[in-house]
Amino acid sequence: MKTLLTTCFICLSSLSASAAFITYTDGITNVNDGSGPAWVGPTVMFKEIINDYAGAPSESGASGATQTGFSLFDPGGGGLDITLLTWSFGPMDLLGVGVGDSVTQSPGPASPGYEDYRYDDLGLTAPTNLTFSYNGVEWATGYITEFLIEVPNNADPSAVGSGSAVLTANSVAGQAFMDEIAILTGGTFDLDFVANDFNSLSGVDPATFSSTGQINFVPEPGSTAAGMAVLILSGVMIWRRRQST
């Protein structure tokens, strides 16, 4: 029985693989309606993140630069080109409701400030505001639930962004992509992301900011526990059958 439990532990360790992630260096965030609360220096917050506008460099989104943990993009696996994987997002609302308590607040001389963008579902089904594509072909859709941008005070423009999202549907072309994400996330299809190095690219209102960052696909702790329970139960059943013969 001890040997079986050891075997189960080894199997579990193989399931708890390192987190998979995709890095990007060409992030674009388009914003609109610069009439929000005070931000850094003389600037104010934009009330909306939008997908696109006339004159924008491109849609809000990015494309893959490097990846770790995706067999679909590994040379020895699927062999696909990670730089052909793109995603776009928007709209999101600084004053969105129905998604939890917003932490939007203006920064002070010695206190941080937060722009808390959410999807605005008004209590209804959340709209799709996130799309993944490969070489121009749509693969998967879902929605970003929160995009939080933080500055340390009202004099320091060094902003750091973070957020969460979930994928909810896929095309036929994107089935292998979603299958792998299902494995990587334990079936939740949840992901989180970070954005750094924000810089103003163009426009005043609407406007565009660039960024770099990373998208993470991390297994949920509950999926690991469930996997262990199944493995141990299976091992016990096999052991009992062997003992009874």
DRENPA-3360 file (N, C-alpha, C; in nm, 2 decimals, always signed):
BEGIN
1 = MKTLLTTC = +0.08/-0.12/+0.00/+0.00/+0.00/+0.00/+0.09/+0.13/+0.00 ~ +0.20/+0.12/+0.08/+0.29/+0.24/+0.08/+0.34/+0.26/-0.06 ~ +0.38/+0.16/-0.13/+0.43/+0.17/-0.27/+0.33/+0.24/-0.36 ~ +0.20/+0.20/-0.34/+0.09/+0.26/-0.42/+0.08/+0.41/-0.39 ~ +0.08/+0.44/-0.27/+0.07/+0.59/-0.23/+0.19/+0.67/-0.28 ~ +0.31/+0.61/-0.28/+0.42/+0.67/-0.33/+0.41/+0.70/-0.48 ~ +0.35/+0.59/-0.55/+0.33/+0.61/-0.70/+0.23/+0.72/-0.72 ~ +0.12/+0.72/-0.64/+0.02/+0.83/-0.66/+0.08/+0.97/-0.64;
9 = FICLSSLS = +0.18/+0.98/-0.54/+0.24/+1.11/-0.52/+0.32/+1.15/-0.64 ~ +0.39/+1.05/-0.70/+0.48/+1.08/-0.81/+0.39/+1.12/-0.93 ~ +0.28/+1.06/-0.95/+0.18/+1.09/-1.06/+0.13/+1.23/-1.03 ~ +0.10/+1.26/-0.91/+0.04/+1.40/-0.87/+0.15/+1.50/-0.90 ~ +0.27/+1.47/-0.87/+0.38/+1.57/-0.90/+0.39/+1.60/-1.05 ~ +0.36/+1.50/-1.13/+0.37/+1.53/-1.28/+0.25/+1.61/-1.32 ~ +0.14/+1.60/-1.25/+0.02/+1.68/-1.28/+0.04/+1.83/-1.24 ~ +0.12/+1.85/-1.14/+0.14/+1.99/-1.09/+0.26/+2.05/-1.16;
17 = ASAAFITY = +0.25/+2.06/-1.29/+0.36/+2.12/-1.37/+0.37/+2.27/-1.34 ~ +0.49/+2.32/-1.38/+0.51/+2.46/-1.37/+0.41/+2.54/-1.45 ~ +0.38/+2.66/-1.40/+0.28/+2.74/-1.47/+0.32/+2.77/-1.61 ~ +0.23/+2.78/-1.70/+0.26/+2.82/-1.84/+0.23/+2.97/-1.85 ~ +0.31/+3.03/-1.94/+0.29/+3.18/-1.96/+0.33/+3.22/-2.09 ~ +0.28/+3.33/-2.14/+0.31/+3.40/-2.26/+0.36/+3.54/-2.23 ~ +0.47/+3.58/-2.29/+0.51/+3.72/-2.27/+0.48/+3.80/-2.39 ~ +0.47/+3.93/-2.38/+0.44/+4.02/-2.49/+0.52/+4.15/-2.47;
25 = TDGITNVN = +0.55/+4.22/-2.58/+0.63/+4.34/-2.58/+0.56/+4.45/-2.65 ~ +0.45/+4.42/-2.72/+0.38/+4.52/-2.80/+0.24/+4.55/-2.76 ~ +0.21/+4.55/-2.63/+0.08/+4.58/-2.58/+0.02/+4.71/-2.61 ~ -0.10/+4.72/-2.65/-0.17/+4.84/-2.68/-0.30/+4.85/-2.59 ~ -0.32/+4.97/-2.53/-0.44/+4.99/-2.46/-0.50/+5.13/-2.51 ~ -0.61/+5.12/-2.57/-0.68/+5.24/-2.62/-0.78/+5.29/-2.51 ~ -0.79/+5.42/-2.48/-0.87/+5.47/-2.38/-0.95/+5.59/-2.43 ~ -1.06/+5.62/-2.36/-1.15/+5.72/-2.41/-1.22/+5.79/-2.29;
33 = DGSGPAWV = -1.27/+5.91/-2.31/-1.34/+5.99/-2.21/-1.25/+6.03/-2.09 ~ -1.16/+6.12/-2.11/-1.07/+6.17/-2.01/-1.14/+6.27/-1.92 ~ -1.24/+6.22/-1.84/-1.31/+6.31/-1.75/-1.33/+6.24/-1.61 ~ -1.24/+6.15/-1.58/-1.25/+6.08/-1.46/-1.18/+6.15/-1.34 ~ -1.17/+6.08/-1.23/-1.10/+6.13/-1.11/-0.96/+6.17/-1.14 ~ -0.90/+6.26/-1.05/-0.76/+6.30/-1.07/-0.66/+6.18/-1.07 ~ -0.56/+6.20/-1.15/-0.46/+6.09/-1.16/-0.32/+6.14/-1.12 ~ -0.22/+6.12/-1.20/-0.08/+6.17/-1.17/-0.06/+6.31/-1.22;
41 = GPTVMFKE = -0.01/+6.40/-1.14/+0.02/+6.54/-1.18/-0.11/+6.60/-1.22 ~ -0.11/+6.67/-1.34/-0.24/+6.74/-1.38/-0.33/+6.65/-1.46 ~ -0.30/+6.52/-1.48/-0.39/+6.44/-1.56/-0.50/+6.38/-1.48 ~ -0.60/+6.33/-1.56/-0.72/+6.26/-1.49/-0.73/+6.12/-1.55 ~ -0.81/+6.04/-1.49/-0.83/+5.90/-1.54/-0.92/+5.90/-1.66 ~ -0.90/+5.81/-1.75/-0.99/+5.79/-1.86/-1.10/+5.69/-1.81 ~ -1.22/+5.72/-1.85/-1.34/+5.64/-1.80/-1.36/+5.51/-1.87 ~ -1.30/+5.49/-1.99/-1.32/+5.37/-2.06/-1.20/+5.32/-2.13;
49 = IINDYAGA = -1.18/+5.19/-2.13/-1.09/+5.12/-2.22/-1.17/+5.07/-2.34 ~ -1.13/+5.11/-2.46/-1.20/+5.07/-2.58/-1.12/+4.99/-2.67 ~ -1.18/+4.91/-2.75/-1.11/+4.82/-2.84/-1.03/+4.90/-2.95 ~ -1.09/+5.00/-3.01/-1.03/+5.07/-3.12/-1.09/+5.21/-3.14 ~ -1.03/+5.29/-3.21/-1.08/+5.42/-3.25/-1.01/+5.47/-3.38 ~ -1.07/+5.56/-3.45/-1.01/+5.61/-3.58/-0.87/+5.67/-3.54 ~ -0.77/+5.63/-3.61/-0.63/+5.68/-3.58/-0.55/+5.61/-3.48 ~ -0.61/+5.51/-3.41/-0.54/+5.43/-3.32/-0.43/+5.34/-3.39;
57 = PSESGASG = -0.32/+5.32/-3.33/-0.21/+5.23/-3.39/-0.27/+5.09/-3.42 ~ -0.35/+5.04/-3.34/-0.41/+4.91/-3.36/-0.51/+4.89/-3.25 ~ -0.58/+4.77/-3.25/-0.67/+4.74/-3.14/-0.60/+4.73/-3.01 ~ -0.68/+4.74/-2.90/-0.63/+4.71/-2.77/-0.59/+4.56/-2.77 ~ -0.47/+4.53/-2.73/-0.43/+4.39/-2.73/-0.28/+4.38/-2.74 ~ -0.24/+4.26/-2.79/-0.09/+4.23/-2.81/-0.08/+4.10/-2.89 ~ +0.05/+4.07/-2.91/+0.08/+3.94/-2.97/+0.19/+3.87/-2.89 ~ +0.20/+3.74/-2.90/+0.30/+3.67/-2.82/+0.44/+3.70/-2.86;
65 = ATQTGFSL = +0.53/+3.70/-2.76/+0.67/+3.72/-2.79/+0.75/+3.59/-2.76 ~ +0.73/+3.54/-2.64/+0.79/+3.41/-2.60/+0.68/+3.33/-2.52 ~ +0.71/+3.20/-2.50/+0.61/+3.12/-2.43/+0.69/+3.01/-2.35 ~ +0.63/+2.97/-2.24/+0.68/+2.86/-2.16/+0.56/+2.77/-2.12 ~ +0.57/+2.64/-2.14/+0.47/+2.55/-2.10/+0.36/+2.51/-2.19 ~ +0.36/+2.56/-2.31/+0.26/+2.53/-2.41/+0.32/+2.43/-2.52 ~ +0.28/+2.31/-2.51/+0.33/+2.21/-2.61/+0.28/+2.25/-2.75 ~ +0.17/+2.32/-2.76/+0.12/+2.36/-2.90/+0.22/+2.44/-2.97;
73 = FDPGGGGL = +0.30/+2.52/-2.89/+0.40/+2.61/-2.95/+0.54/+2.57/-2.94 ~ +0.56/+2.45/-2.88/+0.70/+2.40/-2.87/+0.74/+2.33/-3.00 ~ +0.87/+2.35/-3.04/+0.92/+2.29/-3.16/+0.90/+2.14/-3.16 ~ +0.91/+2.07/-3.05/+0.89/+1.93/-3.04/+0.75/+1.89/-3.02 ~ +0.66/+1.99/-3.01/+0.52/+1.96/-3.00/+0.44/+2.00/-3.12 ~ +0.35/+2.10/-3.10/+0.27/+2.14/-3.22/+0.35/+2.22/-3.32 ~ +0.46/+2.29/-3.27/+0.55/+2.36/-3.36/+0.49/+2.49/-3.41 ~ +0.38/+2.54/-3.35/+0.32/+2.67/-3.40/+0.41/+2.79/-3.36;
81 = DITLLTWS = +0.39/+2.90/-3.43/+0.47/+3.02/-3.40/+0.40/+3.11/-3.30 ~ +0.45/+3.13/-3.18/+0.39/+3.20/-3.08/+0.37/+3.35/-3.12 ~ +0.45/+3.40/-3.21/+0.44/+3.54/-3.25/+0.31/+3.56/-3.34 ~ +0.25/+3.45/-3.39/+0.13/+3.46/-3.46/+0.00/+3.46/-3.38 ~ +0.02/+3.43/-3.25/-0.09/+3.43/-3.15/-0.11/+3.58/-3.11 ~ -0.23/+3.63/-3.13/-0.27/+3.76/-3.09/-0.40/+3.76/-3.01 ~ -0.42/+3.87/-2.93/-0.54/+3.89/-2.86/-0.58/+4.03/-2.86 ~ -0.71/+4.06/-2.85/-0.76/+4.19/-2.85/-0.87/+4.20/-2.74;
89 = FGPMDLLG = -0.89/+4.32/-2.68/-0.99/+4.33/-2.57/-1.05/+4.46/-2.57 ~ -1.16/+4.48/-2.49/-1.23/+4.60/-2.48/-1.38/+4.57/-2.53 ~ -1.47/+4.65/-2.47/-1.46/+4.77/-2.38/-1.46/+4.73/-2.24 ~ -1.41/+4.82/-2.15/-1.41/+4.81/-2.01/-1.44/+4.94/-1.95 ~ -1.50/+4.95/-1.83/-1.55/+5.07/-1.78/-1.49/+5.10/-1.64 ~ -1.44/+5.22/-1.62/-1.38/+5.26/-1.49/-1.49/+5.25/-1.38 ~ -1.61/+5.28/-1.42/-1.72/+5.28/-1.32/-1.82/+5.16/-1.34 ~ -1.76/+5.05/-1.39/-1.85/+4.93/-1.41/-1.91/+4.88/-1.29;
97 = VGVGDSVT = -2.03/+4.82/-1.30/-2.10/+4.77/-1.19/-2.13/+4.62/-1.21 ~ -2.17/+4.56/-1.10/-2.21/+4.42/-1.11/-2.09/+4.32/-1.10 ~ -1.97/+4.37/-1.07/-1.86/+4.28/-1.08/-1.78/+4.28/-0.95 ~ -1.84/+4.33/-0.84/-1.76/+4.35/-0.72/-1.73/+4.49/-0.69 ~ -1.67/+4.52/-0.57/-1.65/+4.65/-0.53/-1.52/+4.71/-0.60 ~ -1.54/+4.83/-0.66/-1.43/+4.89/-0.73/-1.34/+4.96/-0.63 ~ -1.21/+4.95/-0.66/-1.11/+5.02/-0.57/-1.05/+5.14/-0.63 ~ -1.12/+5.19/-0.74/-1.07/+5.32/-0.80/-1.06/+5.43/-0.70;
105 = QSPGPASP = -0.94/+5.49/-0.70/-0.92/+5.61/-0.61/-0.80/+5.69/-0.67 ~ -0.81/+5.82/-0.64/-0.70/+5.91/-0.69/-0.58/+5.89/-0.59 ~ -0.46/+5.90/-0.65/-0.34/+5.89/-0.57/-0.32/+6.02/-0.49 ~ -0.25/+6.01/-0.38/-0.21/+6.13/-0.30/-0.06/+6.15/-0.30 ~ -0.01/+6.25/-0.23/+0.14/+6.27/-0.22/+0.21/+6.15/-0.17 ~ +0.15/+6.07/-0.08/+0.22/+5.96/-0.02/+0.13/+5.83/-0.02 ~ +0.03/+5.83/-0.11/-0.06/+5.72/-0.11/-0.09/+5.68/-0.26 ~ -0.11/+5.55/-0.28/-0.12/+5.50/-0.42/-0.26/+5.53/-0.48;
113 = GYEDYRYD = -0.26/+5.52/-0.61/-0.39/+5.54/-0.68/-0.42/+5.42/-0.76 ~ -0.55/+5.40/-0.79/-0.59/+5.28/-0.86/-0.69/+5.32/-0.97 ~ -0.67/+5.27/-1.09/-0.77/+5.27/-1.20/-0.83/+5.13/-1.20 ~ -0.95/+5.11/-1.17/-1.01/+4.98/-1.16/-1.11/+4.96/-1.27 ~ -1.06/+4.91/-1.39/-1.15/+4.89/-1.50/-1.22/+4.75/-1.49 ~ -1.35/+4.74/-1.52/-1.42/+4.62/-1.51/-1.51/+4.61/-1.63 ~ -1.56/+4.49/-1.66/-1.67/+4.48/-1.76/-1.80/+4.53/-1.69 ~ -1.88/+4.59/-1.76/-2.00/+4.65/-1.71/-2.12/+4.57/-1.75;
121 = DLGLTAPT = -2.16/+4.48/-1.67/-2.27/+4.39/-1.71/-2.41/+4.42/-1.66 ~ -2.41/+4.52/-1.57/-2.54/+4.57/-1.52/-2.63/+4.45/-1.47 ~ -2.55/+4.35/-1.41/-2.62/+4.24/-1.36/-2.67/+4.13/-1.46 ~ -2.63/+4.16/-1.58/-2.67/+4.06/-1.69/-2.55/+3.97/-1.73 ~ -2.57/+3.89/-1.83/-2.46/+3.81/-1.88/-2.35/+3.90/-1.93 ~ -2.22/+3.86/-1.88/-2.11/+3.95/-1.92/-2.08/+3.94/-2.07 ~ -2.05/+4.05/-2.13/-2.02/+4.06/-2.27/-1.89/+4.00/-2.30 ~ -1.87/+3.95/-2.42/-1.74/+3.90/-2.46/-1.65/+4.02/-2.49;
129 = NLTFSYNG = -1.54/+4.04/-2.42/-1.45/+4.15/-2.45/-1.31/+4.11/-2.47 ~ -1.29/+3.98/-2.50/-1.15/+3.92/-2.51/-1.15/+3.82/-2.62 ~ -1.06/+3.83/-2.72/-1.06/+3.74/-2.83/-0.91/+3.70/-2.86 ~ -0.89/+3.57/-2.87/-0.76/+3.52/-2.91/-0.77/+3.47/-3.05 ~ -0.66/+3.50/-3.13/-0.66/+3.46/-3.27/-0.52/+3.41/-3.31 ~ -0.51/+3.32/-3.41/-0.39/+3.28/-3.46/-0.38/+3.30/-3.61 ~ -0.28/+3.38/-3.65/-0.26/+3.42/-3.79/-0.39/+3.47/-3.85 ~ -0.46/+3.55/-3.77/-0.58/+3.62/-3.82/-0.71/+3.54/-3.81;
137 = VEWATGYI = -0.70/+3.41/-3.76/-0.81/+3.32/-3.75/-0.85/+3.32/-3.60 ~ -0.98/+3.35/-3.57/-1.03/+3.35/-3.43/-1.02/+3.21/-3.37 ~ -0.96/+3.20/-3.25/-0.95/+3.07/-3.18/-1.04/+3.06/-3.06 ~ -1.04/+3.17/-2.98/-1.12/+3.16/-2.85/-1.17/+3.30/-2.81 ~ -1.28/+3.30/-2.73/-1.33/+3.42/-2.68/-1.36/+3.41/-2.53 ~ -1.37/+3.52/-2.47/-1.41/+3.53/-2.32/-1.42/+3.67/-2.28 ~ -1.38/+3.69/-2.15/-1.39/+3.83/-2.11/-1.29/+3.86/-2.00 ~ -1.24/+3.98/-2.00/-1.15/+4.03/-1.89/-1.24/+4.07/-1.78;
145 = TEFLIEVP = -1.23/+4.02/-1.66/-1.31/+4.06/-1.55/-1.26/+4.18/-1.47 ~ -1.13/+4.20/-1.47/-1.08/+4.32/-1.41/-0.94/+4.36/-1.47 ~ -0.92/+4.49/-1.48/-0.79/+4.54/-1.52/-0.76/+4.65/-1.43 ~ -0.66/+4.63/-1.34/-0.63/+4.72/-1.23/-0.49/+4.79/-1.26 ~ -0.49/+4.92/-1.27/-0.37/+5.00/-1.29/-0.33/+5.08/-1.17 ~ -0.21/+5.06/-1.12/-0.17/+5.13/-0.99/-0.05/+5.22/-1.01 ~ -0.05/+5.33/-0.95/+0.07/+5.42/-0.94/+0.10/+5.44/-0.79 ~ +0.22/+5.47/-0.75/+0.26/+5.48/-0.61/+0.22/+5.61/-0.55;
153 = NNADPSAV = +0.21/+5.72/-0.62/+0.16/+5.84/-0.57/+0.13/+5.94/-0.68 ~ +0.09/+6.06/-0.65/+0.04/+6.15/-0.75/+0.15/+6.23/-0.83 ~ +0.27/+6.19/-0.80/+0.39/+6.25/-0.87/+0.47/+6.15/-0.95 ~ +0.44/+6.02/-0.93/+0.52/+5.91/-1.00/+0.43/+5.84/-1.10 ~ +0.46/+5.86/-1.23/+0.38/+5.80/-1.33/+0.41/+5.65/-1.36 ~ +0.50/+5.59/-1.28/+0.53/+5.45/-1.31/+0.42/+5.36/-1.27 ~ +0.34/+5.32/-1.37/+0.22/+5.24/-1.35/+0.24/+5.09/-1.37 ~ +0.17/+5.01/-1.29/+0.18/+4.87/-1.30/+0.03/+4.82/-1.31;
161 = GSGSAVLT = +0.01/+4.73/-1.41/-0.12/+4.68/-1.44/-0.13/+4.53/-1.40 ~ -0.25/+4.49/-1.36/-0.27/+4.35/-1.34/-0.42/+4.32/-1.36 ~ -0.45/+4.20/-1.39/-0.59/+4.16/-1.41/-0.62/+4.02/-1.42 ~ -0.74/+3.98/-1.45/-0.79/+3.85/-1.46/-0.89/+3.83/-1.57 ~ -0.90/+3.71/-1.63/-0.99/+3.69/-1.74/-1.03/+3.54/-1.74 ~ -1.13/+3.51/-1.82/-1.17/+3.37/-1.84/-1.21/+3.35/-1.98 ~ -1.17/+3.24/-2.04/-1.21/+3.20/-2.17/-1.34/+3.11/-2.17 ~ -1.44/+3.14/-2.25/-1.57/+3.07/-2.24/-1.61/+3.00/-2.37;
169 = ANSVAGQA = -1.54/+3.02/-2.48/-1.58/+2.95/-2.60/-1.47/+2.95/-2.70 ~ -1.48/+2.86/-2.80/-1.37/+2.85/-2.90/-1.43/+2.81/-3.03 ~ -1.35/+2.84/-3.14/-1.39/+2.80/-3.27/-1.34/+2.66/-3.29 ~ -1.37/+2.60/-3.41/-1.32/+2.47/-3.44/-1.17/+2.48/-3.46 ~ -1.12/+2.58/-3.52/-0.98/+2.60/-3.54/-0.90/+2.61/-3.41 ~ -0.97/+2.66/-3.30/-0.90/+2.68/-3.17/-0.92/+2.57/-3.07 ~ -0.97/+2.45/-3.12/-1.00/+2.34/-3.02/-0.87/+2.30/-2.95 ~ -0.77/+2.28/-3.02/-0.64/+2.23/-2.96/-0.59/+2.33/-2.86;
177 = FMDEIAIL = -0.60/+2.46/-2.89/-0.56/+2.57/-2.79/-0.64/+2.56/-2.67 ~ -0.78/+2.55/-2.68/-0.86/+2.54/-2.56/-0.84/+2.41/-2.48 ~ -0.81/+2.30/-2.55/-0.79/+2.17/-2.49/-0.67/+2.18/-2.40 ~ -0.56/+2.25/-2.45/-0.44/+2.26/-2.37/-0.46/+2.36/-2.25 ~ -0.54/+2.46/-2.27/-0.57/+2.56/-2.16/-0.65/+2.49/-2.05 ~ -0.74/+2.40/-2.10/-0.82/+2.32/-2.00/-0.73/+2.24/-1.91 ~ -0.62/+2.18/-1.97/-0.53/+2.10/-1.89/-0.45/+2.19/-1.80 ~ -0.40/+2.30/-1.85/-0.31/+2.39/-1.78/-0.38/+2.46/-1.66;
185 = TGGTFDLD = -0.51/+2.48/-1.67/-0.58/+2.55/-1.57/-0.67/+2.46/-1.48 ~ -0.66/+2.33/-1.50/-0.75/+2.24/-1.43/-0.89/+2.25/-1.47 ~ -0.92/+2.30/-1.59/-1.06/+2.30/-1.64/-1.13/+2.43/-1.61 ~ -1.06/+2.53/-1.54/-1.13/+2.66/-1.51/-1.13/+2.76/-1.63 ~ -1.03/+2.75/-1.71/-1.00/+2.84/-1.82/-0.98/+2.98/-1.77 ~ -0.93/+2.99/-1.65/-0.90/+3.12/-1.59/-0.75/+3.16/-1.62 ~ -0.73/+3.29/-1.64/-0.59/+3.33/-1.66/-0.57/+3.47/-1.59 ~ -0.45/+3.50/-1.56/-0.42/+3.64/-1.51/-0.31/+3.70/-1.59;
193 = FVANDFNS = -0.30/+3.83/-1.57/-0.19/+3.90/-1.65/-0.14/+4.02/-1.58 ~ -0.02/+4.06/-1.62/+0.04/+4.18/-1.57/+0.08/+4.26/-1.69 ~ +0.09/+4.40/-1.67/+0.13/+4.49/-1.77/+0.22/+4.60/-1.71 ~ +0.33/+4.63/-1.77/+0.43/+4.72/-1.72/+0.47/+4.82/-1.83 ~ +0.56/+4.91/-1.79/+0.62/+5.00/-1.89/+0.52/+5.08/-1.97 ~ +0.42/+5.13/-1.91/+0.32/+5.21/-1.99/+0.38/+5.34/-2.04 ~ +0.35/+5.36/-2.17/+0.40/+5.48/-2.23/+0.29/+5.54/-2.32 ~ +0.28/+5.67/-2.33/+0.18/+5.73/-2.42/+0.23/+5.73/-2.56;
201 = LSGVDPAT = +0.15/+5.67/-2.65/+0.19/+5.66/-2.79/+0.13/+5.77/-2.88 ~ +0.00/+5.80/-2.86/-0.07/+5.89/-2.94/-0.20/+5.94/-2.88 ~ -0.25/+6.06/-2.93/-0.38/+6.10/-2.90/-0.38/+6.17/-2.76 ~ -0.49/+6.24/-2.74/-0.52/+6.31/-2.61/-0.65/+6.25/-2.55 ~ -0.75/+6.24/-2.63/-0.88/+6.18/-2.59/-0.96/+6.16/-2.71 ~ -0.97/+6.04/-2.76/-0.91/+5.91/-2.71/-0.76/+5.91/-2.72 ~ -0.70/+5.82/-2.65/-0.55/+5.81/-2.65/-0.51/+5.66/-2.65 ~ -0.38/+5.64/-2.67/-0.32/+5.50/-2.68/-0.20/+5.49/-2.59;
209 = FSSTGQIN = -0.19/+5.39/-2.52/-0.07/+5.36/-2.43/-0.01/+5.22/-2.47 ~ +0.12/+5.21/-2.47/+0.19/+5.09/-2.50/+0.23/+5.02/-2.37 ~ +0.26/+4.89/-2.37/+0.30/+4.82/-2.25/+0.37/+4.69/-2.29 ~ +0.44/+4.63/-2.19/+0.49/+4.50/-2.20/+0.43/+4.42/-2.09 ~ +0.44/+4.29/-2.09/+0.38/+4.21/-1.98/+0.38/+4.06/-2.01 ~ +0.29/+3.99/-1.94/+0.28/+3.85/-1.94/+0.14/+3.80/-1.90 ~ +0.10/+3.69/-1.97/-0.03/+3.63/-1.94/+0.01/+3.49/-1.88 ~ -0.05/+3.46/-1.77/-0.02/+3.34/-1.69/-0.14/+3.24/-1.69;
217 = FVPEPGST = -0.12/+3.11/-1.72/-0.22/+3.01/-1.71/-0.18/+2.92/-1.60 ~ -0.24/+2.94/-1.48/-0.19/+2.87/-1.36/-0.30/+2.77/-1.31 ~ -0.26/+2.64/-1.29/-0.36/+2.55/-1.23/-0.42/+2.59/-1.10 ~ -0.55/+2.57/-1.09/-0.62/+2.61/-0.96/-0.58/+2.51/-0.85 ~ -0.55/+2.55/-0.73/-0.52/+2.46/-0.62/-0.62/+2.35/-0.61 ~ -0.75/+2.38/-0.63/-0.85/+2.27/-0.61/-0.83/+2.16/-0.71 ~ -0.78/+2.19/-0.83/-0.77/+2.09/-0.93/-0.66/+1.99/-0.89 ~ -0.55/+2.04/-0.82/-0.45/+1.95/-0.77/-0.50/+1.86/-0.67;
225 = AAGMAVLI = -0.58/+1.92/-0.57/-0.64/+1.84/-0.47/-0.73/+1.73/-0.52 ~ -0.81/+1.77/-0.62/-0.90/+1.67/-0.68/-0.82/+1.56/-0.75 ~ -0.71/+1.60/-0.82/-0.63/+1.50/-0.89/-0.57/+1.40/-0.79 ~ -0.53/+1.45/-0.67/-0.47/+1.36/-0.57/-0.57/+1.27/-0.52 ~ -0.70/+1.32/-0.49/-0.80/+1.23/-0.44/-0.83/+1.12/-0.54 ~ -0.84/+1.15/-0.67/-0.87/+1.05/-0.77/-0.76/+0.94/-0.77 ~ -0.64/+0.99/-0.77/-0.53/+0.90/-0.78/-0.52/+0.80/-0.66 ~ -0.53/+0.86/-0.54/-0.53/+0.78/-0.42/-0.64/+0.68/-0.41;
233 = LSGVMIWR = -0.76/+0.73/-0.45/-0.88/+0.64/-0.45/-0.86/+0.52/-0.54 ~ -0.81/+0.55/-0.66/-0.78/+0.45/-0.76/-0.68/+0.35/-0.71 ~ -0.58/+0.40/-0.65/-0.47/+0.31/-0.59/-0.53/+0.22/-0.49 ~ -0.61/+0.28/-0.40/-0.67/+0.20/-0.29/-0.76/+0.09/-0.34 ~ -0.84/+0.12/-0.44/-0.93/+0.02/-0.50/-0.85/-0.09/-0.57 ~ -0.74/-0.06/-0.64/-0.66/-0.16/-0.70/-0.59/-0.25/-0.60 ~ -0.54/-0.18/-0.49/-0.48/-0.26/-0.38/-0.57/-0.36/-0.32 ~ -0.70/-0.31/-0.29/-0.80/-0.39/-0.23/-0.83/-0.51/-0.32;
241 = RRQST = -0.85/-0.49/-0.45/-0.88/-0.60/-0.54/-0.77/-0.70/-0.54 ~ -0.64/-0.65/-0.54/-0.53/-0.75/-0.54/-0.53/-0.83/-0.41 ~ -0.56/-0.76/-0.29/-0.56/-0.83/-0.17/-0.67/-0.94/-0.15 ~ -0.78/-0.92/-0.23/-0.89/-1.01/-0.22/-0.88/-1.13/-0.31 ~ -0.77/-1.13/-0.40/-0.76/-1.24/-0.49/-0.64/-1.33/-0.45;
% end
